[in-house]
């Protein structure tokens, strides 16, 4: 029984603190990699996810409409081109916003006298 108690003590004194440290480092690393890009776009993770989910669904809809148009040329005659133009406008506005945000964040702030 003393041997098991020594193993338990070793675990509590050496292994458990090391595991907790590694777990904290892993959580910090995951938080960083999941937030770096969204933060660079001026969003949090969930805002970025929502935007990309909507764009993905728009792309799926466009792909389906384009496929049906290929089989039945008289259907969806302008749907794919209209959707691509809308997506281009959305992404262009988004890129411009991100660039302006980056410029604003890069400019040194003037201190009030």
Secondary structure, DSSP 8 states (H G I E B T S, - for coil): -HHHHHHHHHIIIIIHHHHHHHHHHHHHHHHHHHHHHHHHTT--HHHHHHHHHHHHHHHHHHHHHHHHHHHSTTSSTTHHHHHHHHHHHHHHHHHHHHHHHHHHHHS------
